[in-house]
Amino acid sequence: MRRTFLATLIASVCSLGLLTSAALAQPKVLVTIKPLHSLAAGVMGDLGTPSLLIEGAASPHTYSLRPSEALMLAEADLVVWIGPTLERFMQRPLEALAEDAETLRADSAPGVEILRARSGGSWEAHDHGHDHGHDHGHDPGHDHGDGQEDAEEAGNSRRMDPHLWLDPDNAVAIVRALGEKLAALDPGNAAGYRANVKDYEARLKALDDALRARLAPVADSPYVVFHDAYQYFERHYGLHPVGAISVSPGRSPGARRVLEIQQRIKATGAQCIFAEPQFPPALVERLASDTGIRAAVLDPVGADLEAGPDAYPRLLDELANAVVSCLSERD
C-alpha cells in the first residue's frame, strides 16, 4: 500500500513538473495596445495569454514606460506593436531591453495596407492617401501656436496614419502574421496557432459583413471627430467624415483651429461631433453647444473594454453603434 502511494505521489510530481515545464515553454508575448492584444489573444487561445502594456484610457500617442513595464519588456519573447508613428515611446526601450526578443510591427506585417495621414483638419470625401510602402515618420513637435499647426498640416501628408487596426482587413493580416510568429517560437503548438487563426478570421469576416450592412444607411451623413484616428474604419465602410478638431492628439488646438471647425460644421451640415475618452471633453461639448449639433463618443482603442479575444470585435461593434446612433437621431 505504501509503495503504491509513493509511486502515485512520484508520478503526480513528475506530471506536475511536465506541466510546469510546458507552461514555462509558452512564449511570453507583450502587446502595446488593447486592439492588438485582442488579436494576439485570439491567436493564442488556450495555448497562452499575452500581456497588455497600455491599459485603461491612456493614449499610446503620449504614453511613458514605467519601470515595472520595462521589466515586462526585458522578459518578453515576442513584442507586438504598431510602430514608431504611434508608440514613439517604445523605440529606445525596444533597442535597450528587448534586443533578443522577436518583434512584430503591425505597420510592416505582410498584407497590411497603409494610409497616409490626412493633411489638416478639413477633408473632402475623396481625401484618402494610400501608401503601400512604409513611411515610418514621427509626429511633429507639440507647440501650441497656430504657426506650428501649419507646419504640422504639411508634415501630416508625408507620414503614415498609424490607426491601421480599425480596418478589419488589416486585422486579418495581423492575425495571420501573429500565427506564423508564434508557430516559429513554439513549433510544438504550431498547428494550434494556425487553427486559431482560421477561427478568428472567420469571426472577423462575419462581423465585417454585419457592420457593413448596419453602417450603410448613414454612410453619406457628415460628421466631425476629435482627431484623425478613424480613416481606416471610415474608408473601409464608406463613411463621410468632414474634419477633425485637432491635427495632433498631443496638444490642444489653437483658437484658429476651433474657428475653422465651427465654420466647417456649418458649411458641410455635419450632424454629429465625436469626443474620445482619452482626451478632455470640454472642447467637444463647447463646439456642440455653439453649433447646435449632437455630440457622442468614439474610442479607437476600446479603453473600457475587458482585455481579451473579444475586445477587438467589440471595439468595432461599439464604433459602429456610436456612429449609427448619433447620425440616425432626428431633431
Phi and psi in degrees as a GROMACS rama.xvg file:
@    title "Ramachandran Plot"
@    xaxis  label "Phi"
@    yaxis  label "Psi"
@TYPE xy
-64.39  -41.5146  ARG-2
-62.483  -39.4971  ARG-3
-61.6308  -42.9268  THR-4
-63.1695  -44.7739  PHE-5
-64.6374  -39.2565  LEU-6
-64.0914  -41.4434  ALA-7
-64.7514  -42.3427  THR-8
-62.9303  -44.5365  LEU-9
-63.3416  -42.0826  ILE-10
-61.8883  -40.1698  ALA-11
-64.6414  -43.226  SER-12
-63.2137  -42.679  VAL-13
-63.4667  -41.1058  CYS-14
-62.4578  -43.0589  SER-15
-62.1433  -39.7794  LEU-16
-62.03  -39.9654  GLY-17
-65.3932  -41.3068  LEU-18
-64.186  -41.7931  LEU-19
-62.9726  -41.7561  THR-20
-63.5419  -40.1762  SER-21
-63.4849  -42.0863  ALA-22
-63.1011  -40.523  ALA-23
-67.4884  -27.3049  LEU-24
-76.2534  -15.7366  ALA-25
-62.2911  135.09  GLN-26
-60.3148  139.293  PRO-27
-89.002  111.093  LYS-28
-110.661  124.342  VAL-29
-114.866  127.166  LEU-30
-122.79  138.398  VAL-31
-73.8086  -53.2815  THR-32
-116.164  156.294  ILE-33
-60.2951  -41.8926  LYS-34
-59.8427  -43.3774  PRO-35
-66.7561  -38.0823  LEU-36
-59.9406  -40.5343  HIS-37
-62.6932  -43.0617  SER-38
-62.9779  -40.8793  LEU-39
-65.2847  -40.4542  ALA-40
-63.8982  -36.8649  ALA-41
-65.5171  -37.9995  GLY-42
-73.8523  -37.7658  VAL-43
-75.0439  -36.5097  MET-44
55.1215  -129.128  GLY-45
-82.0141  1.01635  ASP-46
-88.6096  -5.195  LEU-47
165.552  171.978  GLY-48
-130.362  119.06  THR-49
-73.671  155.918  PRO-50
-98.1543  144.597  SER-51
-104.797  130.32  LEU-52
-84.3742  -54.9175  LEU-53
-100.383  110.445  ILE-54
-107.641  169.601  GLU-55
64.7358  -147.677  GLY-56
-94.3526  10.8776  ALA-57
-64.0363  143.23  ALA-58
-94.9528  131.768  SER-59
-65.0129  -19.3708  PRO-60
-67.641  -29.4892  HIS-61
-125.566  17.933  THR-62
-77.3756  151.37  TYR-63
-126.22  134.193  SER-64
-73.2934  132.901  LEU-65
-92.9042  160.105  ARG-66
-56.1957  -41.3956  PRO-67
-64.3774  -32.6971  SER-68
-75.7544  -29.8246  GLU-69
-62.8244  -37.0054  ALA-70
-65.4527  -42.2758  LEU-71
-58.7638  -40.2116  MET-72
-66.1568  -40.3575  LEU-73
-66.5297  -27.6243  ALA-74
-93.3959  -5.03953  GLU-75
-73.0333  144.679  ALA-76
-91.2459  -30.108  ASP-77
-140.707  128.129  LEU-78
-113.097  126.633  VAL-79
-115.087  124.561  VAL-80
-148.742  169.792  TRP-81
-76.1405  -50.7016  ILE-82
145.164  173.383  GLY-83
-66.8173  -17.211  PRO-84
-69.6752  -26.5629  THR-85
-99.0387  -58.2751  LEU-86
-102.872  68.8295  GLU-87
-59.7443  -30.0021  ARG-88
-63.5659  -15.8016  PHE-89
-84.9973  -17.2463  MET-90
-59.2552  -56.0797  GLN-91
-68.7651  -44.933  ARG-92
-58.4142  -37.6597  PRO-93
-61.2448  -44.0787  LEU-94
-67.6844  -37.4682  GLU-95
-85.5058  -35.3941  ALA-96
-110.577  -25.3969  LEU-97
-121.597  37.7075  ALA-98
-65.867  -26.1302  GLU-99
-94.5215  -5.66935  ASP-100
-82.4204  151.338  ALA-101
-73.5224  149.665  GLU-102
-129.901  150.912  THR-103
-127.997  109.035  LEU-104
-89.4429  115.138  ARG-105
-62.0702  -31.1423  ALA-106
-73.3133  -5.80918  ASP-107
-118.144  5.51832  SER-108
-69.0219  141.64  ALA-109
-57.1143  132.787  PRO-110
89.9899  -9.80933  GLY-111
-77.9701  128.283  VAL-112
-94.9058  130.006  GLU-113
-104.871  135.566  ILE-114
-109.115  145.163  LEU-115
-76.3781  147.517  ARG-116
-62.1751  138.684  ALA-117
-73.2541  149.039  ARG-118
-83.7206  126.847  SER-119
71.3826  -162.996  GLY-120
-113.912  9.45173  GLY-121
-129.123  128.215  SER-122
-131.97  155.946  TRP-123
-96.1697  167.136  GLU-124
-60.156  -29.8661  ALA-125
-90.6525  3.33824  HIS-126
-80.6055  75.0279  ASP-127
-127.172  112.372  HIS-128
-84.5267  134.045  GLY-129
-107.284  144.646  HIS-130
-150.526  103.276  ASP-131
-86.2306  -6.01935  HIS-132
-89.4609  -160.389  GLY-133
-137.845  93.7489  HIS-134
-93.6318  96.8294  ASP-135
-95.3054  73.7419  HIS-136
-81.3447  -176.498  GLY-137
-119.92  155.609  HIS-138
-65.1173  142.288  ASP-139
-67.9379  176.391  PRO-140
-65.9293  173.286  GLY-141
-117.126  63.5979  HIS-142
-85.6602  149.491  ASP-143
-94.3219  1.50436  HIS-144
-84.5487  154.288  GLY-145
-66.8569  -26.4218  ASP-146
-62.1673  -38.7407  GLY-147
-65.2167  -33.6001  GLN-148
-60.8018  -39.7659  GLU-149
-62.0805  -45.3635  ASP-150
-63.9571  -37.4704  ALA-151
-68.7847  -38.2497  GLU-152
-59.3856  -43.3944  GLU-153
-65.3358  -39.1334  ALA-154
-69.0198  -32.2723  GLY-155
-56.9147  -40.0787  ASN-156
-68.3203  -12.2753  SER-157
-103.34  0.278577  ARG-158
-123.781  162.353  ARG-159
-78.4014  154.519  MET-160
-86.6664  118.412  ASP-161
-83.9584  -4.03054  PRO-162
-83.8973  44.1694  HIS-163
-69.4466  -19.0335  LEU-164
-67.8023  -15.7723  TRP-165
-80.4084  0.71838  LEU-166
-99.4463  116.388  ASP-167
-58.0749  -29.6298  PRO-168
-65.2923  -38.2442  ASP-169
-65.8013  -38.0039  ASN-170
-60.621  -41.2826  ALA-171
-62.7819  -42.5546  VAL-172
-62.2814  -39.774  ALA-173
-67.4156  -40.9081  ILE-174
-59.2207  -43.5918  VAL-175
-63.7546  -42.7753  ARG-176
-64.6951  -39.4812  ALA-177
-61.7399  -42.7181  LEU-178
-58.1505  -42.0095  GLY-179
-72.2482  -37.8065  GLU-180
-61.6409  -45.8556  LYS-181
-69.4263  -36.3992  LEU-182
-62.4774  -37.1806  ALA-183
-71.664  -37.3857  ALA-184
-73.538  -31.6518  LEU-185
-133.776  69.4965  ASP-186
-61.2004  -25.1995  PRO-187
-64.2029  -23.4004  GLY-188
-113.648  17.3496  ASN-189
-56.8087  -42.7605  ALA-190
-63.0128  -37.5024  ALA-191
-65.4021  -43.8056  GLY-192
-61.6399  -42.7747  TYR-193
-68.8795  -33.8316  ARG-194
-66.7791  -40.233  ALA-195
-63.396  -37.2323  ASN-196
-59.6967  -47.1135  VAL-197
-61.8728  -42.8824  LYS-198
-64.2195  -42.3387  ASP-199
-70.9846  -37.8889  TYR-200
-57.3948  -45.6289  GLU-201
-61.9115  -38.5097  ALA-202
-64.0906  -43.3116  ARG-203
-67.2938  -36.9405  LEU-204
-63.8248  -44.087  LYS-205
-63.5552  -41.4025  ALA-206
-64.3304  -43.6439  LEU-207
-57.8985  -44.9473  ASP-208
-61.8681  -41.471  ASP-209
-67.0211  -41.2169  ALA-210
-68.0767  -36.9397  LEU-211
-60.3825  -42.6253  ARG-212
-67.5094  -37.9219  ALA-213
-69.6871  -36.5225  ARG-214
-85.0168  -19.0018  LEU-215
-53.5991  -41.378  ALA-216
-65.6803  -19.6353  PRO-217
-112.1  12.5098  VAL-218
-60.8392  -29.5148  ALA-219
-94.9319  2.5377  ASP-220
-84.5291  123.191  SER-221
-76.8789  148.404  PRO-222
-155.595  167.847  TYR-223
-123.758  142.423  VAL-224
-113.666  167.735  VAL-225
-70.6527  -52.6164  PHE-226
-140.017  163.692  HIS-227
-76.7884  72.7041  ASP-228
-105.961  -2.50593  ALA-229
-120.844  13.8063  TYR-230
-57.4294  -40.6784  GLN-231
-65.0162  -43.4191  TYR-232
-64.9132  -44.2719  PHE-233
-65.4674  -43.7695  GLU-234
-67.7346  -41.7306  ARG-235
-61.6458  -38.1233  HIS-236
-104.552  6.65573  TYR-237
67.9028  36.4433  GLY-238
-83.4963  176.696  LEU-239
-129.214  68.0485  HIS-240
-74.1118  148.228  PRO-241
-121.732  -3.66274  VAL-242
173.366  167.099  GLY-243
-128.296  143.91  ALA-244
-66.9021  -47.2963  ILE-245
-111.721  135.526  SER-246
-86.5864  -7.83063  VAL-247
-147.224  124.324  SER-248
-71.4552  -7.8539  PRO-249
-83.2539  -3.32809  GLY-250
-152.054  161.638  ARG-251
-77.9554  143.787  SER-252
-70.1297  149.414  PRO-253
-77.8399  174.129  GLY-254
-61.1261  -36.8467  ALA-255
-66.0022  -39.2195  ARG-256
-62.2104  -41.9323  ARG-257
-61.9995  -44.0237  VAL-258
-62.9747  -41.6406  LEU-259
-60.6721  -42.1017  GLU-260
-67.7834  -39.7322  ILE-261
-57.7448  -44.7797  GLN-262
-66.8305  -37.4717  GLN-263
-65.0676  -41.3662  ARG-264
-60.1013  -45.4368  ILE-265
-68.542  -40.0431  LYS-266
-69.6783  -33.5643  ALA-267
-97.1106  -10.3561  THR-268
69.2012  30.2639  GLY-269
-53.1983  136.555  ALA-270
-98.2408  -17.3944  GLN-271
-151.966  150.761  CYS-272
-127.694  132.405  ILE-273
-110.152  127.372  PHE-274
-89.2041  177.243  ALA-275
-134.227  143.405  GLU-276
-68.1145  -16.8601  PRO-277
-77.4092  -11.1691  GLN-278
-133.297  148.952  PHE-279
-55.645  137.737  PRO-280
-85.5551  -4.67172  PRO-281
-57.1429  -43.0477  ALA-282
-66.918  -40.9902  LEU-283
-62.0137  -44.2485  VAL-284
-61.8351  -39.4031  GLU-285
-67.0249  -43.7405  ARG-286
-63.6611  -39.9493  LEU-287
-63.1535  -42.2414  ALA-288
-66.4831  -42.9182  SER-289
-68.2337  -32.8552  ASP-290
-103.004  -11.6944  THR-291
78.362  16.6303  GLY-292
-99.2676  165.982  ILE-293
-76.578  153.535  ARG-294
-123.022  143.583  ALA-295
-147.985  -174.636  ALA-296
-125.048  132.227  VAL-297
-116.948  139.41  LEU-298
-125.117  108.213  ASP-299
-74.0534  -13.8725  PRO-300
-117.769  -4.2614  VAL-301
71.1207  50.7467  GLY-302
-55.3149  -39.1929  ALA-303
-91.9454  -0.391045  ASP-304
-82.5774  147.023  LEU-305
-72.4318  130.565  GLU-306
-64.2643  144.731  ALA-307
144.39  -177.425  GLY-308
-63.0743  -21.2761  PRO-309
-83.6164  -13.7102  ASP-310
-64.5103  -44.0733  ALA-311
-65.0042  -49.6375  TYR-312
-58.3314  -38.5319  PRO-313
-68.0584  -34.9298  ARG-314
-59.4871  -50.2531  LEU-315
-63.3987  -40.5118  LEU-316
-62.2748  -43.2209  ASP-317
-71.3485  -34.2981  GLU-318
-61.0844  -46.6776  LEU-319
-62.9389  -41.9163  ALA-320
-60.6957  -43.7361  ASN-321
-65.0145  -43.3048  ALA-322
-63.9266  -48.6435  VAL-323
-64.0695  -42.8296  VAL-324
-63.3467  -46.9137  SER-325
-70.9016  -40.9925  CYS-326
-80.7016  -13.4464  LEU-327
-91.8414  -14.9851  SER-328
-65.1665  147.306  GLU-329
-120.332  134.868  ARG-330
